[in-house]
């Protein structure tokens, strides 16, 4: 095609087509638009200062994380015991419900 450009570097010929030029131009324009949008946008900075509420939230989240780590480290056979022969024979509707497993509110 007459829009193709050939560039020779180190004994190799590189052909740049019109599609390559179009895609490069679109990429540069999109990058400039994105950069200007970030550069001229308002900067919102949120600073969370220490308070008793933040300290309490940190404490509670660390307790939850520790409990989840303990549950994850337990062997699988201790975490959920295998059903007995009698429980396997019962239909699911007749089984007893012991509440939600690992529930914080079911203590």
FENNOR-V377758 format. One record per residue. SS is DSSP state (h for helix, s for strand, l for the rest). PHI is phi as a letter, one per 30 degrees, with the letter a starting at -180 (none if undefined). Layout:
ss->SS phi->PHI
ss->SS phi->PHI
This chain:
ss->l phi->none
ss->l phi->d
ss->l phi->c
ss->l phi->d
ss->s phi->c
ss->s phi->c
ss->s phi->b
ss->s phi->c
ss->s phi->b
ss->l phi->h
ss->l phi->i
ss->s phi->c
ss->s phi->c
ss->s phi->c
ss->s phi->c
ss->s phi->c
ss->l phi->c
ss->h phi->d
ss->h phi->d
ss->h phi->d
ss->h phi->d
ss->h phi->d
ss->h phi->d
ss->h phi->d
ss->h phi->d
ss->h phi->d
ss->h phi->d
ss->h phi->d
ss->h phi->d
ss->h phi->d
ss->h phi->d
ss->h phi->d
ss->h phi->d
ss->h phi->d
ss->h phi->d
ss->h phi->d
ss->h phi->d
ss->h phi->d
ss->h phi->d
ss->h phi->c
ss->l phi->d
ss->l phi->d
ss->l phi->c
ss->l phi->c
ss->l phi->c
ss->l phi->c
ss->l phi->c
ss->l phi->c
ss->l phi->d
ss->l phi->d
ss->l phi->a
ss->h phi->d
ss->h phi->d
ss->h phi->d
ss->h phi->d
ss->h phi->d
ss->h phi->d
ss->h phi->d
ss->h phi->d
ss->h phi->d
ss->h phi->d
ss->h phi->d
ss->h phi->d
ss->h phi->d
ss->h phi->d
ss->h phi->d
ss->h phi->d
ss->h phi->d
ss->h phi->d
ss->h phi->d
ss->h phi->d
ss->h phi->d
ss->h phi->d
ss->l phi->d
ss->l phi->d
ss->h phi->d
ss->h phi->d
ss->h phi->d
ss->h phi->d
ss->l phi->b
ss->l phi->d
ss->l phi->d
ss->l phi->d
ss->l phi->d
ss->h phi->d
ss->h phi->d
ss->h phi->d
ss->h phi->d
ss->h phi->d
ss->l phi->d
ss->l phi->d
ss->h phi->e
ss->h phi->d
ss->h phi->c
ss->l phi->d
ss->l phi->d
ss->l phi->c
ss->l phi->c
ss->l phi->j
ss->l phi->d
ss->l phi->d
ss->l phi->i
ss->l phi->d
ss->l phi->d
ss->l phi->c
ss->l phi->c
ss->l phi->d
